[in-house]
Amino acid sequence: MQPLKGVTVVALEHAIAAPFCTRQLADLGARVIKVERPGAGDFARGYDQRVRGLSSHFVWTNRGKESLTLDLKHPEAARLLEKLVLEHADVLVQNLAPGAAARMGLGWERLSRLKPSLIVCDISGYGGDGPYRDKKAYDLLIQSEAGFVSITGTPEQPSKAGISIADIAAGMYAYSNVLAALLQRRQTGQGRHIDLSMLESLAEWTGFPLYYAFDGAAPPPRTGASHATIFPYGPFPTGADGGSVMFGLQNEREWASFCEKVLLQPELVRDPRFAGNARRVEQQSELRRMIVEAFSSLTAPQAVERLEAAQIANARVNTMHEVWEHPQLQARDRWAEVGSPAGPLPALLPPGLAPGEARMEAIPSLGQHTEALLAELGASSQDIERLRAEGAI
């Protein structure tokens, strides 16, 4: 049985952070009702058309949901939404502009009085109070504000992450906090207010560089795809085929094995210049030269063969196309199929759930479930037609 079967989530959401949270709740069996604007819907629907005409972001974060279109400026539409929340919802998740939900009467203070068991999760850029409360926040801006960009990239050029890491961090903490609140409610019967910010989520994820720079110390340097404080750990070129291999060492046992079986220079094990990771980091220019020279006559597969023989951790730098075909994902049966307005699409199973355990249902078209949901709320077919004519749905 899916652990959240019977739980209903109403989501006033757009873009990534809240939809990523609620999609994971849907994967565990929750009924997620996604409220969207008539005509346009979640603006992430329009980011691109890379998935057979559908948006890549939307496909990723919205499977298993029901789409309800409501113009919340219309009084009757707003009344229907309030009825949906108060009569059906266990959880309300929203990442509208700061203060917007409260202005619609859907803030925690009011809803908790009307329905004490309700869990309300507010996701914002900077949190529900403080001097930055009303500041606009997008993923790249939070990556910058949280210090992530300052430690990412090359020595010459800072970079952002290639994925929406601030949104993902916030979505993951929203997801885990909602799960914790549901467990707590089983014991107390009471709901809970979750005030979650992208800034705090990503700042938590940068805990290592924060502590590395503790008490005024220098932060980790930007080192491209290499590790900032462990060496060797990163990509190294192979000369025979113009390829590269990614590998890393974690301890002195691995360093000895690397010298003997990969570099074929066992004498380096006793070289005081490279005794311990801190000294290898200090001498990384010289050590890198030696590694590149040792790899100059090898192809990437030959280098990997040596690394495997020495039990040194290594990996391929795969492209997105290669990840689609990754043999480990195939062998572990990690791909499923979900429906969509564009037909069946592949979808990666949620990590930790075995095939058949996750609720992998369709990505909704805009407003696909509006009539059925309004009927659940007691609206007649004549009411629905009138609301449609008035542009409320």
C-alpha positions as CSV (number, residue, x, y, z in Angstrom):
1,M,0.0,0.0,0.0
2,Q,1.2,3.5,-0.8
3,P,2.0,5.3,2.5
4,L,0.2,8.5,1.6
5,K,-2.9,6.9,0.1
6,G,-5.9,8.9,1.5
7,V,-4.0,12.1,2.0
8,T,-5.2,15.1,-0.1
9,V,-2.8,17.9,-1.0
10,V,-4.0,21.2,-2.5
11,A,-1.2,23.0,-4.3
12,L,-1.1,26.7,-5.3
13,E,2.2,26.3,-7.1
14,H,4.3,27.2,-10.0
15,A,7.8,26.7,-11.4
16,I,9.9,24.1,-9.5
17,A,10.2,24.2,-5.6
18,A,6.6,23.5,-4.7
19,P,5.8,21.3,-7.7
20,F,8.9,19.1,-6.9
21,C,7.7,18.7,-3.3
22,T,4.1,17.8,-4.3
23,R,5.1,15.5,-7.1
24,Q,7.0,13.4,-4.5
25,L,3.9,13.4,-2.3
26,A,1.9,12.1,-5.3
27,D,4.6,9.4,-5.9
28,L,3.8,8.1,-2.4
29,G,0.1,7.9,-3.1
30,A,-1.2,11.4,-2.0
31,R,-4.0,12.9,-4.1
32,V,-2.5,16.2,-5.3
33,I,-4.9,18.8,-6.7
34,K,-2.9,21.5,-8.6
35,V,-4.7,24.8,-8.9
36,E,-3.7,26.7,-12.1
37,R,-4.8,29.9,-13.8
38,P,-7.3,29.4,-16.7
39,G,-5.7,29.8,-20.1
40,A,-2.0,29.8,-19.1
41,G,-1.7,27.6,-16.0
42,D,1.6,27.1,-14.2
43,F,4.1,29.2,-16.2
44,A,6.5,26.3,-16.2
45,R,4.3,24.8,-18.9
46,G,5.7,27.3,-21.3
47,Y,9.4,27.1,-20.5
48,D,10.2,25.0,-23.5
49,Q,8.7,22.3,-25.8
50,R,11.4,19.7,-25.6
51,V,9.3,16.7,-24.6
52,R,7.1,16.1,-27.7
53,G,5.8,19.6,-27.3
54,L,5.6,19.6,-23.5
55,S,7.9,21.5,-21.2
56,S,10.8,19.5,-19.7
57,H,10.4,21.2,-16.3
58,F,6.7,20.5,-16.2
59,V,7.0,16.9,-17.2
60,W,9.6,16.4,-14.5
61,T,7.6,17.8,-11.6
62,N,3.9,17.3,-12.3
63,R,3.1,13.6,-12.8
64,G,0.3,12.1,-10.8
65,K,-1.6,15.4,-10.2
66,E,-5.0,16.6,-11.0
67,S,-5.3,20.0,-12.7
68,L,-8.0,22.4,-11.5
69,T,-8.2,25.8,-13.3
70,L,-9.6,28.7,-11.2
71,D,-9.4,32.4,-11.6
72,L,-9.0,33.3,-8.0
73,K,-9.9,36.9,-8.7
74,H,-13.5,35.7,-9.4
75,P,-15.4,35.6,-6.0
76,E,-17.1,32.2,-6.7
77,A,-13.8,30.6,-7.8
78,A,-12.2,31.8,-4.6
79,R,-15.1,30.5,-2.6
80,L,-14.8,27.1,-4.3
81,L,-11.0,27.0,-3.5
82,E,-11.7,27.7,0.1
83,K,-14.3,25.0,0.2
84,L,-11.8,22.5,-1.4
85,V,-9.2,23.3,1.3
86,L,-11.5,23.3,4.3
87,E,-13.5,20.2,3.3
88,H,-11.0,18.0,1.6
89,A,-7.3,19.1,2.1
90,D,-4.9,17.6,4.6
91,V,-2.1,19.7,3.3
92,L,-1.9,23.1,1.5
93,V,1.4,23.8,-0.3
94,Q,1.9,27.2,-1.9
95,N,4.8,29.2,-3.4
96,L,2.9,32.2,-4.6
97,A,4.4,35.7,-4.2
98,P,5.0,36.6,-0.6
99,G,1.7,37.5,1.1
100,A,-0.5,36.5,-1.8
101,A,-2.0,33.4,-0.2
102,A,-2.8,35.4,3.0
103,R,-4.5,38.1,1.0
104,M,-6.8,35.4,-0.5
105,G,-7.7,34.2,3.0
106,L,-5.5,31.2,2.7
107,G,-2.8,32.1,5.2
108,W,-1.9,29.9,8.2
109,E,-3.4,32.2,10.9
110,R,-6.9,32.1,9.4
111,L,-6.9,28.5,8.1
112,S,-5.6,27.1,11.4
113,R,-8.6,28.6,13.2
114,L,-11.0,27.2,10.7
115,K,-9.4,23.8,10.4
116,P,-6.8,23.1,13.2
117,S,-5.7,19.8,11.6
118,L,-4.6,21.4,8.3
119,I,-0.9,21.4,7.5
120,V,0.2,24.6,5.6
121,C,3.5,24.7,3.8
122,D,4.6,28.1,2.6
123,I,7.6,28.1,0.3
124,S,9.3,31.4,-0.5
125,G,12.7,32.8,-1.5
126,Y,13.6,34.3,1.9
127,G,11.0,33.3,4.4
128,G,7.8,34.8,5.9
129,D,9.5,37.6,7.8
130,G,12.8,39.6,7.9
131,P,14.1,42.4,5.7
132,Y,14.2,40.2,2.6
133,R,10.7,38.8,2.9
134,D,9.3,40.7,-0.1
135,K,12.3,40.4,-2.3
136,K,11.8,38.5,-5.6
137,A,13.7,35.2,-5.7
138,Y,14.6,33.0,-8.6
139,D,16.9,29.9,-8.5
140,L,20.0,31.6,-9.9
141,L,19.5,34.6,-7.5
142,I,19.4,32.3,-4.5
143,Q,22.4,30.4,-5.7
144,S,24.2,33.7,-5.6
145,E,22.7,34.9,-2.3
146,A,23.6,31.7,-0.5
147,G,27.2,31.8,-1.6
148,F,27.0,28.8,-3.8
149,V,28.1,30.6,-7.0
150,S,31.1,32.1,-5.2
151,I,32.6,28.6,-4.7
152,T,31.5,27.0,-8.0
153,G,33.3,27.3,-11.4
154,T,36.9,27.9,-12.3
155,P,39.4,30.2,-10.7
156,E,38.7,32.7,-13.5
157,Q,34.9,32.4,-13.7
158,P,32.2,31.6,-11.1
159,S,29.4,29.4,-12.3
160,K,25.9,28.4,-11.3
161,A,24.8,24.8,-11.0
162,G,23.5,23.1,-14.2
163,I,20.3,22.3,-12.4
164,S,17.9,24.3,-10.3
165,I,19.6,23.4,-7.1
166,A,18.0,26.1,-4.9
167,D,14.5,25.1,-6.0
168,I,15.4,21.4,-5.5
169,A,16.8,22.0,-2.0
170,A,13.6,23.9,-1.0
171,G,11.4,21.2,-2.6
172,M,13.2,18.5,-0.7
173,Y,13.0,20.2,2.6
174,A,9.3,21.0,2.0
175,Y,8.7,17.4,1.2
176,S,10.4,16.1,4.3
177,N,8.8,18.7,6.6
178,V,5.3,17.8,5.2
179,L,6.0,14.1,5.9
180,A,7.1,15.0,9.5
181,A,4.0,17.1,10.0
182,L,1.8,14.3,8.9
183,L,3.5,11.9,11.4
184,Q,3.1,14.5,14.1
185,R,-0.5,15.0,13.3
186,R,-1.2,11.3,13.9
187,Q,0.0,11.8,17.5
188,T,-1.5,15.2,18.3
189,G,-4.4,15.7,15.8
190,Q,-3.0,19.2,15.1
191,G,-1.7,20.7,11.9
192,R,1.4,22.7,11.6
193,H,2.7,25.8,9.7
194,I,5.9,25.2,7.7
195,D,7.7,28.4,6.7
196,L,10.4,27.3,4.3
197,S,12.8,29.4,2.3
198,M,15.0,28.7,-0.6
199,L,17.8,30.7,1.0
200,E,17.9,28.6,4.2
201,S,17.6,25.4,2.2
202,L,20.6,26.1,0.0
203,A,22.6,27.6,2.9
204,E,22.2,24.3,4.7
205,W,23.5,22.5,1.7
206,T,26.6,24.7,1.7
207,G,27.5,23.6,5.2
208,F,30.9,22.3,4.3
209,P,32.2,25.5,2.6
210,L,30.6,27.6,5.4
211,Y,32.6,25.7,8.0
212,Y,35.7,25.6,5.9
213,A,35.6,29.4,5.9
214,F,34.8,29.5,9.6
215,D,36.0,32.4,11.7
216,G,37.4,34.4,8.8
217,A,39.3,31.6,7.1
218,A,39.7,31.5,3.3
219,P,36.8,29.7,1.6
220,P,37.4,26.7,-0.7
221,P,38.8,27.8,-4.1
222,R,36.9,27.3,-7.3
223,T,38.4,24.3,-9.1
224,G,36.1,23.5,-11.9
225,A,35.2,19.8,-11.9
226,S,37.9,19.0,-9.5
227,H,37.5,18.8,-5.7
228,A,38.5,21.9,-3.9
229,T,40.2,20.3,-0.9
230,I,41.1,16.7,-1.9
231,F,43.7,15.8,-4.5
232,P,43.8,14.0,-6.8
233,Y,40.0,14.1,-7.2
234,G,38.6,15.2,-10.5
235,P,39.0,14.7,-14.3
236,F,42.4,13.9,-15.9
237,P,43.1,13.6,-19.6
238,T,44.3,10.5,-21.4
239,G,46.8,11.2,-24.2
240,A,46.3,8.1,-26.5
241,D,42.7,8.9,-27.4
242,G,42.1,12.5,-26.3
243,G,39.7,11.2,-23.6
244,S,39.5,11.7,-19.9
245,V,38.8,9.8,-16.7
246,M,37.3,11.0,-13.4
247,F,38.6,9.5,-10.3
248,G,39.3,10.3,-6.6
249,L,41.3,9.2,-3.6
250,Q,40.0,9.3,-0.1
251,N,42.8,7.9,2.1
252,E,46.5,6.8,2.4
253,R,45.7,3.2,1.5
254,E,44.2,4.3,-1.8
255,W,47.2,6.7,-2.4
256,A,49.6,3.7,-2.0
257,S,47.6,1.6,-4.4
258,F,47.3,4.4,-6.9
259,C,51.1,4.9,-6.9
260,E,51.9,1.2,-7.3
261,K,49.2,0.1,-9.7
262,V,48.1,3.2,-11.7
263,L,51.1,5.4,-11.9
264,L,53.5,2.4,-11.7
265,Q,55.7,4.6,-9.5
266,P,55.7,2.9,-6.0
267,E,58.5,5.1,-4.8
268,L,56.0,8.0,-4.6
269,V,54.4,6.4,-1.6
270,R,57.4,7.4,0.5
271,D,57.9,10.8,-1.1
272,P,57.4,13.4,1.7
273,R,56.0,15.9,-0.8
274,F,52.9,13.8,-1.1
275,A,52.5,12.5,2.5
276,G,48.9,13.1,3.4
277,N,46.1,14.9,1.5
278,A,47.0,18.3,2.8
279,R,50.5,18.1,1.2
280,R,49.1,16.6,-2.0
281,V,46.8,19.6,-2.2
282,E,49.7,22.0,-1.7
283,Q,51.7,20.1,-4.4
284,Q,48.8,19.5,-6.8
285,S,50.4,21.3,-9.8
286,E,53.4,18.9,-9.7
287,L,51.4,15.9,-8.9
288,R,48.9,16.7,-11.7
289,R,51.9,17.0,-14.1
290,M,53.0,13.5,-13.1
291,I,49.5,12.0,-13.5
292,V,49.0,13.5,-16.9
293,E,52.4,12.2,-18.0
294,A,51.6,8.7,-16.8
295,F,48.3,8.8,-18.7
296,S,49.8,10.3,-21.8
297,S,50.3,6.8,-23.4
298,L,46.9,5.4,-22.3
299,T,43.4,5.5,-23.7
300,A,40.6,6.3,-21.3
301,P,39.5,2.6,-21.1
302,Q,43.1,1.6,-20.3
303,A,43.3,4.1,-17.5
304,V,40.0,2.9,-16.1
305,E,41.3,-0.7,-16.2
306,R,44.3,0.4,-14.0
307,L,42.1,2.3,-11.7
308,E,39.7,-0.7,-11.3
309,A,42.7,-3.0,-10.6
310,A,43.9,-0.6,-7.9
311,Q,40.3,-0.3,-6.5
312,I,40.3,3.5,-7.0
313,A,36.8,5.0,-7.4
314,N,36.2,6.3,-10.9
315,A,33.4,7.3,-13.2
316,R,32.6,8.3,-16.7
317,V,31.6,11.9,-17.5
318,N,28.3,11.0,-19.1
319,T,26.2,13.1,-21.4
320,M,22.5,13.4,-20.9
321,H,22.0,11.0,-23.8
322,E,24.3,8.4,-22.1
323,V,22.3,8.7,-18.8
324,W,19.1,7.7,-20.7
325,E,20.9,4.5,-21.6
326,H,22.9,4.0,-18.4
327,P,23.4,0.3,-17.9
328,Q,23.0,0.4,-14.1
329,L,19.6,2.2,-14.3
330,Q,18.6,-0.4,-16.9
331,A,19.8,-3.4,-14.9
332,R,18.0,-2.2,-11.7
333,D,14.7,-1.6,-13.7
334,R,14.6,2.1,-12.7
335,W,12.5,3.3,-15.6
336,A,8.7,3.4,-15.7
337,E,6.2,4.9,-18.1
338,V,3.7,7.6,-17.4
339,G,0.9,9.1,-19.5
340,S,0.8,12.7,-20.7
341,P,-1.0,14.9,-23.2
342,A,1.7,13.9,-25.7
343,G,1.3,10.2,-25.1
344,P,3.4,7.7,-22.9
345,L,6.7,9.1,-21.6
346,P,9.6,7.4,-19.7
347,A,10.0,8.5,-16.1
348,L,12.7,7.6,-13.5
349,L,11.3,5.8,-10.5
350,P,11.6,7.7,-7.2
351,P,14.9,6.8,-5.4
352,G,14.3,4.3,-2.7
353,L,11.1,2.9,-4.1
354,A,11.0,-0.4,-5.9
355,P,9.2,-1.0,-9.2
356,G,5.5,-1.1,-8.5
357,E,5.7,0.8,-5.2
358,A,5.4,4.3,-6.5
359,R,2.3,5.9,-7.8
360,M,3.4,6.8,-11.4
361,E,0.4,8.4,-13.0
362,A,-0.2,10.8,-15.8
363,I,1.0,14.4,-16.3
364,P,-2.2,16.4,-16.5
365,S,-3.3,18.7,-19.3
366,L,-4.3,22.2,-18.2
367,G,-7.7,22.0,-16.4
368,Q,-8.1,18.3,-17.2
369,H,-9.9,17.6,-13.9
370,T,-11.8,20.9,-13.4
371,E,-15.3,19.6,-14.1
372,A,-14.9,16.4,-12.0
373,L,-13.5,18.3,-9.0
374,L,-16.1,21.0,-9.1
375,A,-18.8,18.3,-9.2
376,E,-17.2,16.8,-6.1
377,L,-17.6,20.2,-4.5
378,G,-21.3,20.2,-5.3
379,A,-21.4,22.3,-8.4
380,S,-24.0,21.3,-11.0
381,S,-23.4,21.1,-14.7
382,Q,-25.3,24.4,-15.1
383,D,-23.0,26.0,-12.4
384,I,-19.9,24.7,-14.2
385,E,-21.1,26.1,-17.6
386,R,-21.9,29.5,-16.0
387,L,-18.4,29.6,-14.4
388,R,-16.8,28.7,-17.7
389,A,-18.8,31.4,-19.5
390,E,-17.7,34.0,-16.8
391,G,-14.0,32.9,-17.2
392,A,-13.8,31.7,-13.6
393,I,-12.6,28.3,-14.7
